[in-house]
Amino acid sequence: MLLKGGAEAARTNEVLVELWRDALRERFDKPAAAVTLLQSRDDVMELLQLKREVDLIVPRGGREFVEYISANSKVPVLGHGEGICHVYVDRSADLAMASAIVVDAKTQYPGACNSVETLLVHQDVAAEFLPQIAASLTAKGVDLRGCERTRAILREANVKNATNEDWATEYSDLILSIRVVDSLDAALEHIAEYGSLHTEAIVTKDAAAAQRFLNEVDAAASITMFPRDSPTAIVMGSAPRLASATVNYTRAGRWAWKG
């Protein structure tokens, strides 16, 4: 197995590889070279040419990176196309937790393929939640685009008009589209139309809404966010899609991951 991690986690990557090597040696009597850490882009370019030695490459990153690897590799590639990911804030959501999740999911690493690109907000909490989240995101330098109802609520904020093109765009940048929806049904319909089958999240205290979201949303990873003190059980299911998805919406609350 050949691995290439980000330069920002170089020391962590080295420690993880050593742990895997130790485990393989102790449990399966495998040599250290069974797991190799690539160190440079030149190593990666050489890897892409090893069609006889390497069976499969799984690139992790943004669309442009995945497309580059696919276009230049002589080895079969398992990669995703786009990461048009949503967070849906339900009518019963803990709004403070929802705000922390959305800010983290947009600003922690905007170029990640599972960074949130569209925020869906139930109409019952939109008037209270949108001013809060808009202020938090604007303070982080996020450019906001919204539907008519969003812009009506955020009249004093600099919110651009969101178009159908925005709903279908993976920004990979500090840009977020916001849409107010009438119901969970409307949120699921929006995701079904514009989502890329990658990563979708719901913030709610309603166990029935959470379960329905997990059951009906079509994504490699679907996440349900509960408050830390919520008595609601975490529900997990099986994903209908395969993609290289991980979760980064985990700094607040409890979560259930289907994938």
Buried (B, 14 or more C-beta within 10 A) or exposed (E): EBEBBEEEEEEEBEEBBEEBBEEBEEEEEBEEEEBBBBBEEEEBEEBBEBEEEBEEBEBBBBBEBBBBBBEEBEBEBEBBBBBBBBBBBBBBBBBEBBBBBBBBBBBBBBBBBBBBBBBBBBEBBBEEBBBBBBEBBBEEEBBBBBBEBBBBBBEEBEBEEBEEEBBBBBBBBBBBBBBBBEBBEBBBEBBEEBBBBBBBBBBBBBBEBBBBBBEEBBBBBBBBBBBEEBEBEEBEEEBEBEBBBEBBBBEBBBBBBBB
